[in-house]
Each structure stands twice: as structure tokens, then as C-alpha cells.
């Protein structure tokens, strides 16, 4: 059946390739691969012979239209990335959008994910988290991104390359503080897999002694929620007055002030009338 299959592939250990993923790659008409050389090694390992089309960040518009045209003509396609789940922080997300716009069915064949794997072994809170991907290499853009996360209370997950790790850790320490918890997950599922729960101070000290090697997933503890200071009744009344001056009716302004402060609307209204 003509559709796009989103196929997860191993993030390092070929033993993690699922039987369903192998079967899907054997049965589709062609494969859209981030790097055909990398995918060819995977296909050869499992004895799969399929035509491939190169699909990556710098040709996604042009090749995306080609892929869509072939699927609309009756072919089936599997999209894969070099490692892990495609379409997550990956050009494949644009291909999904094109499928939706053209009424093409998609089917997911789940596989390993560096994000979820790192989170699971990080020791950080897992109930709420945000995936931030790679930080930009531009100094100002990177620091602006981190500044936006300064008060984030959810666990934060980042990807980072070894040659940028030290700079990233320094920038993160400036934003989050040296005592903030971080777990460095290195070379997940590979021979030299390493899980390092520490702090930013500890991480920076660690790499003063040795150079970072391999691909990293950084799992950063969220910050403590900012405690709201309790307002007095007088401050609640002043809030209502300000909202009234901003264009609200007095009744609506007092209702909003009551919702924000916990005081009763009636007592705010009574004092607001006197003001």
C-alpha cells in the first residue's frame, strides 16, 4: 500500500533493530535516508537490498517533492535517519507535513530513541520534560536559548557533540548555576556507554582532566518553582483598579483580581469603589 513508513533504527547497537523494522524495510519500494552510506551498512547487515534516495536538511524541499510524487504514484517509502527515530529534531518532520498536506497515510514503526533512553537512566525527574535538541553554534543565539529556559521547572534534554561540550557546559553553568544537577549520557547502547550523574561544577571539572569523546545527551534537572508572594487585600484592590483603568468593567476587574489573589470579589469591589 502506498504510504510513508517512519522507521526507527538503532542508535548504536544493531541488536536493537526490531523484526518489524527489518520486515518493513524489506517490503517498501524505496527508502529515504539521511545518509545513504550509513543506511547502506545497516541494510547490508540485515541482507536488505532496496533503492535509496538521499533526504537531508539541505535538499529536503527538492527531494521531499520527489518522494511525495512517488508515493502518490503508488509506491511505498520508509524514511530513516542515521540513528534512532526519524522526524524528531530531524528533516523528516518536513516530510510528515508534506504527507499531511497531500493526504498520504503514514505509519510509525517505533525504535530506539536517544532522548527517552537517556531520560530513563538519568536519575532526573521523568514525569515532565522538555526536549531542546542541539543548541546553535552562534554564541548569542545559544545564550538567548538558555536564558529562555532559566526558570524552566521541567527536566531539560539536549543533544551535544564532543567538540562543543565544554563550551555548552560553561554556558549552562552561567545560566543554571554550578550546583544544578545534570546527567551526561555518552555513547548510548555502544561499547563505551557511560552515564554520569553530577552537577555542572562536577561536569566541568571532569572534562578539565580529559577530552570529551562520543555523542552526548545532556539531561538537566529543572529549577525550583518560583514561589509567588502573597498579596495583601490593598494590593488586590490596586490590581483591580489597574485593570479597570486598562479598559475592563469594574465588576470584571474585581473578578479577575479575585482569581489572581484569592480574595473575595465582593470585598475587593467594595474597597475599589472607595478608591
N, C-alpha and C positions, 0 to 999 in steps of 0.2 A: 504494500500500500504506500502511496506517495505521501511522505511526511518527513519531518525533521526529527531525528533522534538525538537527544542531548546525552552523551555517553561519558560517564566518569571513568577515569583511568588512574592507575596507581600513582601515588606521589613519591614513590621511591622503591617500594618493594613489589616486584612483579607478582608475588604470591597473592596480592590484594585484588588482582583483576577478577571480577565476578564472572561466572559462567554465562550469565545473561548478557553482560557486556561483550564477551567474546562472540556469542551467537549473533548479537545484533550487528557487530562489525562484519561478520561473515555474510550476512544476508542483505545489507544495504547495497545500493547500486554504486555509491561513491562516498568518500569521506572528506570532510572539510577539516583540515588540520592546521594548527597554529604554526608548526614547523614540520614539514613533511619528512625531514631527515630523522627527527626524533620519533615521529609516529611510525616510520618505516621499521625502526628497530623493534618497536612494540608488536607490530603486525608480524614481522618475521619470527619473533619469539613464539607466537601462538599459531604460526602457519597460516596466516591470513593473507590473501592476495586481493587487493582492491585498488581501483584507481583513486588517486587523491587530488584534491585541489587545495592550493595554499590559501589560507584565510587568516590574516593577522591585522594588527592595528592600522598599518599604513596602506592596506589595499581593501579594507572591509567594505567600503562603499561600492567599488567596482565589482569585486568578487561576490559580494552579497547579492547583487542583482543577478549575477550569473547563476548562483546557487538557487535562488528563488525561481528563476526561469526554468531550470532543470526539474525542480520539484513540481512546479505547475504543469510541466510537460509529462509527468507521470513517474519520475524517478524518486527513489528514497535516498536520504542523505543522513549521515551521522556526523555531528560536529564534536571534535575532541580538542582538548588543549594539551600542552606538553605534559602536564601532570595535574591530577585532581579533577574537580568538577568544572567543565566549561561554563561560560556565561556568568561567572562570578569574578568581578574585577578583571574582565576578560572581553575581547571584542565580540564574543559570541552573543553578548546581550543585545547588540545591534541586529544580529541575525534573527533573534527571537522577535524583536519588534517588527521586522520585515514580514515574518511569518504571520503575525497577528494582523498586520495591515492587509495581507493578501489572502487571509482566510485559510492558511495552511495549518494543518494539525501538527502538534508537537507531542513528543513522548519522552519522558525522562527515564534514563537508566542510571540510577544513583551509584556513586562510587566514593572513594576516599576524598576527604576534604581536609586540607591543612588547617583551616580555620577551626573547625569543630574538633579535630583531633588534638590541636594544641590547647584549646579551651578545656577539654575533658581532663587533661593531665596537668593543668596549670596550678591547681590548688586555689585559684581565684573563684569568686562567686560566679555561678553559671546561669542563674535564673534570668538575668537580664544583661545583655551585652550589645556592643556596637562594633561592627567591622569597619575599619577605616582604611584598609588596603595599604598601598605604598604612599609614603609622603613624597611630595615633589622634591626634586633636587634643588630648586630655587630657594635660597635662604629665607627670603621674606615670605614666600608662599608657605614654606614649611612651618615657620614660626606662627604665621597667621592661623594655619590649620590647627596647630596645637593650642593656641590661645582660645580658639572656639571651644576646645574641649576642657578648658581649665576647671570648670565646675561640673564636669560630667560625673555622674554618680554610678553609671553602669560600668561594667568591665569593658575595657577597650582592647581591640585586637588589631595589630599592624603586621604587614609584611616588611622585611628589610633584607637588603643584600649585605654581604660581609664588608665590602669596602666602604659602605656608608654607615655602618652600625655605630661606631664610636661617636660620630657627629650627631646622629639621631639620639643616642642616649644622653649626650650633653644637653641638647635642646630640650629633651623631655624632662631632665632633671631641673632645668631652669623653670619649666612650666609647672611641673607637678611636685617638685621638692625631692630631696635626696632620700627621704625615708619612705617614699611611696613604694608599694610592692610592685614587682614586675617578675614575670616568669619568662625566661628566654628558652624557646624551643628550637633546637638546632637539628637539621638533617632528619626530620621526622620519618620514621619507618626504615631508615637506611642503617648501614652498619655502624656508623658513628653517631647515632641518635643520642641527643643529650638534652635533658630537661633541667633547667637551673632556676629554682625559685630564689629570689633575692630582692634587693632594693636597688634603686638607681645608683646610690652610692656604691653598693656592692658590685653591681654590674660594671660600672666604670673602673673600679679598682681591679676587677678581674681581667679586663682587657688592656690594662696598663702593662700586664705581665706577659700576655700572649696576644697574637693577632687573631681576630675573628675569622672563622672558616665555615663555609657552607651557607645554606639559605636559612634565614631565621623567621620565626613567627614570634612576635612580642605580645604577651598578654599582660596588660597593665591594669592594676586594681583601680576601681572607681574611687572618686573622692567622697568624703563625708557630706551628706546633705547639708545645705546651708540652712541653719535654723532661723526661722522668721521671728523677729522680735514682736512681742505682743504690743498691740496698740492700745492707747487709752481711749476712753469714750470721747474725750475732747478731740483727739486725733481722728477718730472715726467721723465725728461731726464735720471736721475740717475737710476730710476726704469727700464727704457728701456735698459740701459747699463747692469744692473744686469741680466736681463732676457736674454740678448744676451750672456753674459758670461755663463749663465746656459744652453746654447745649442740652443736657438731659433735663427732664422734668424733675422737680424736687422729689416726687414720690419714687421715681425710678432711680435717682441718685442715692436716696437713702436705702433703697432695696439693695443696690449694688454694694454700698458701703457696709451694710449688714452682712452680706455674703462674704466679703473680704476680711471682716474683722471679728465676726462672731457676736456682735452686739445686736440687740433687737432693733428692728426697723423703726418701731414706734418711738423709742427713746431717742434715737438719732434724729428722727423727723421733728420731734418736739423741740429739741435744742437747736436744730438747724433753722427753725422758724424764728427763733430769738435772734440768731446771727443775722 
